[in-house]
Amino acid sequence: SVAHRKHVANTLLARNGVSIPRFLLAAGNKVPTDLTLPVIVKPAAEDASVGIDTGSVCTTKRALKKRLAEMAEQWEEVLVQEYVAGREFNVGFVGDQVLPIAELCFDNMPEGSWPILTYAAKWDVGSPEDLGSIPVCPADLSAEAQKRVIAVARQGWEELCGGEGYGRV
């Protein structure tokens, strides 16, 4: 349940040395001035990419203000977080057992789309976002990179879930 509250999870992770992008909870449609654009705007207490679409990444203050107004109509708490470009990996855990690392490959996303996993990518089978975000498992990573990815994922897994049960980071 802690992991579903993104701002709580981010705060706990940061306090325990996990490197995370800067973030804040939005106050209505007031544009934050202390975050570097681009940012991603999403519901603070949802999962499964609910509330994430092609307009979630904002590159201008005008786009951010518009997005915040749209989000405030539907959600009480909205997270604004600095967008970090790069590859996206998933590490599954069953207790202390690590499953193979998977990578989301965004090479075939529709032109002009951000490489993010939108709601449509997860749940609208056959949509351009679904067809453009392909999971690759196992991920093509060097042994050293695998160790680093697993170490960070394990730190988050243990901090938020106590290393018990099953889940994905």
N, C-alpha and C positions, 0 to 999 in steps of 0.2 A: 504493500500500500504506500510505503514511503516513495518508492520509485515512480509511482503514478503522479506524485506531486513534484514536478520537474524542478521548481525553485528550491524545494526542501532537499531533494536529492543532490542538486548541484551544490548547495551550501555545505552539506555534509561531506561530499566528495572533496570540495576545495579545502575545507578545514583539515582534511586528512591527507593532503598532499597530492591529490589527483589533479592533473592539469585539465582545466575546462575553459571554454570560451566565456568571456565576461557576459553577464546577463542581468536582467532586472525584471520585476513585475511591473507591467504597464499601469499607469494611473489614468484610466479613461482613455482619451485619445491624445493625451499630452505626449509630445514627441521627446523622448529622452535625448539629452545632449552629451551624455558621457559615454556613449558607445560608438564604436567605429563602424561605419557602413561598409559593406552590406550587413544586414541583420536578417535573421529568420524570426518570424512572428508566428506563435502557435499557442493553442490552449495550454494553460499551465497544469491542468489536471486531467488530461486525456491520454489514451494510448492508441495503438493501432493506426497511427497517422490521422486520426480524426482531427479535422480542422486544418489540415495541411494540404495545400494545393499549389498550383503554379504561381499564384500571387503571394506566397508566403515569404519569399525572399525579397527584401526591399533595398534598393540601392540609392534612393533619394529620400529626403525628409518628407517631401510631398507624398510619395508612395507609402511611406511609413505611417503618416498621419491618416491617410485613407484606409490603410489596412487595419490600423488600430480601431478606427470608427466601425468598420465592418465586424471586427472580432468582438467588440464590446456589445454588439447587439445580441450575440449568442452566448458568450462566456463571461463570467464574472472576473476570472483571473486569466490574464494573458501574459505569456512570457516573451520577452524580446531578448534575443541572444545573438552575439556576434557570429556571423556566418564564417565557417572555416572550410576553405576549399581543400579538396584532397580525396583520397580513396576512403571508402566506407566498409568497415569490417564488422562482422558479428561473431562473437565467441559464445558458444553454448556451454552451460554447466549443468551437471547432474551431481549435486553434492560437491565434492572436491575434484570430480572427474571433468576434464576439459574435452569438449567435443571438437572436431575439426573446424578450423577457422573458415568462415565463408566471406566472400566479398560480393558487394552489390556492384555490378558493372553497369554504368550508365551510358555506355558508348552509343546506344541506339535511341536515346531520348529524342523526342520531337525537337526540331530546330527552335532555338530560343528558350528552351526549358532549362531550369537549373537541375543539376544532378542531385536531386533529393527524392526520398521515397514518399510520394504523395499518397493520399487516401485512394485515389484512382489507381495508382500503381499497385497497391496492395489488394484492392477489393473489386475493381472494375476489370474483370477478366477480358483480355483482348483489346483493352484501351491502348492508345499510343504510349501512355506512361507505363502500363503493365509490360508491354512488349519492349519498352526501352530500358527497363531496369531488371536485369537478369542476374539471379544469384549464381555465383560460381563457388563450388565447394569440392575439394579444398581450394582455398585461395592460393594464387601463385605468389608466394613470399619466400624469401630466403630463410634459412633456419634462424639467423640472428633476428630478423624482423618478426618472425613468428614468436620468438621468446619475448620480445618487447611488447607486442600486441597482447599476448596472453598475460604478461605481468601487469599491465595497466588494467585489463579486463578483470583479472582476478582481484586486484585491489578494490575495484568498484563493486564486484560481486560480494566480496567479504564485508565491505563497509555497509552496503545497503541490505544485504540478505543474510548476513552471517555465514555465508558459504553453505547454506542448507537449502534443500529442495532442488528445484530445477529452474532454469531461466536463461536469459540471453542478455549479453552486454554488447 
